[in-house]
């Protein structure tokens, strides 16, 4: 090994058993020096005549959690992973993997070339490569069907969900469970019992199981996998294992892996893997900033948002006091929470006693003073600055010192809300997305005076309740809704020029969004933000709202809906649009799908560039995280800012200029440098 090589793999001996130990924090990823260390120490153990069996285990919190993703796309260094694995599999002495934490991806592939696997009950084993737009490229798709059968291999590779060790034992993936605190010793003892049996190379075992599962998985997941390449490539490799000799199957797997690895989908998905983790980091804030204790949460408003927000905390065992103005609204809100939990329990997500436990730590009240002992109070009433200021002024006199006062506003000025209090340092925005108990995004809005520890606490509590939290600055609509606005405006303009709602929506759905702008309006409510005067008709939206076309909730909006909420194009809407178009003197013309992309998606990139320049997002990848987790932007396109790089910022600028948009200077800069964000 060269002098600067980290000492990430070591070799110990316990009598006649050699123990190869990986120590590469934080997750024992298979970095080049780990591969080198494995090759060297396995060779040494095999050459040592006093060694009769070998155990592979890891120090730290986990077994090997996969290939080192940060090495992907870089010049190769160190020994080839497949060659290292082949040499372990062909070892002439039995090799036992001792698994704790997670054996994921290349980690499980390493365990699969070991002849036996021992795991602690809390361990998890899986091949999550599909979530990175990849497939297990080191023999996983060929060895798994030989160990767990085609059905389990196809399911594990295409869905990517890890399997708990006890289940893995039932599946034959784990040979024995070890004591939670005695893995090292148990694995050595197990290895000794296998000396007489000798090695059991996985490649020599026969593939078993029914290949019909592959078509069944495709049918069952057609919606979830729409647009994704990797699930299908994983299945193709497992299918290949059923008909090709091992080495040919391996070559097929390599070819498919390489295609995915150098394709844009995996690049996008790997970008999001790191972006999501990066989003948790607050620029300029020391890592050791002390957090405030959040033991009890208050929520003001028991409507859809307030109820959904409360559920997040209850599920984590954090007591919530929920406040409403009227008993009826309070009862309704609490009833909806219970109904949601019971529906989840019916699907097996919770046990009935868990539902009762969660409801047991919810305190409904009509008295806002009951929030006095809460550490975090989230206001979730309707969007009106005066109302919000009144509530925050009240909170100022009620809340205990140090309590964080958060508004769930989706666009209002958090700094102005903070002026209603004598403690603006404790005020921030916590913008949840609807349905708040389901959607993973949380925009944490940092006010001008928000204290660093209040911000850090809000980010940490977001993570605790399972959200992906992103810091946003104060501006109209923060990151997500601010970028939504130019998209919606242009979508309406396109209607006036001859496009139909269904054409525009289809372009967005084909792009990979879960729904288009008009489907989204119908879901959210066409009447949101409407002035409520049916005689004042200044826009297509006013005309729709005046006719009771409020969206799905009234059975009609931009589309007509049947009782199952299936949409069909509406003749009435077509007439309204035509009427407006004629009055606007706009000529009707054919609008191409490409123009819809250029005028609805490119302006979002432009707005994103402005957001970055104004410092309202910490980094471009945070914007991507917002759009992936808040609006369902297809993860295989990596979010709008990453996608801008794929699309070509120069192409985007040229199109925006052609359509008469004012181009953000930062976007122009990127285009001139021919770079992405
Ligand atoms: C693969 O194996 C391909 C093979 O088939 C081979 C083909 C030839 N690499 O998530 P956390 C970093 S593909 C590099 O916050 P947790 C992560 O960025 C891989 N870095 O911790 C973070 O860094 P930072 C298949 C990695 O406890 C830190 O570790 N494997 C990797 O919540 C802590 O991460 C996977 O897809 C990596 N592989 O969760 C598993 N993994 O502190 C991916 C993590 O600087 N990893 N980091 O922000 C995971 O799912 C979770 O990290 C894990 C731990 C469950 C392991």
Boltz pocket constraint, residues with backbone or C-beta under 6 A from the ligand:
constraints:
  - pocket:
      binder: B
      contacts: [[A, 26], [A, 27], [A, 29], [A, 65], [A, 66], [A, 67], [A, 68], [A, 69], [A, 70], [A, 81], [A, 102], [A, 104], [A, 105], [A, 106], [A, 107], [A, 109], [A, 128], [A, 129], [A, 132], [A, 134], [A, 135], [A, 136], [A, 137], [A, 138], [A, 140], [A, 273], [A, 274], [A, 277], [A, 278]]
      max_distance: 6.0
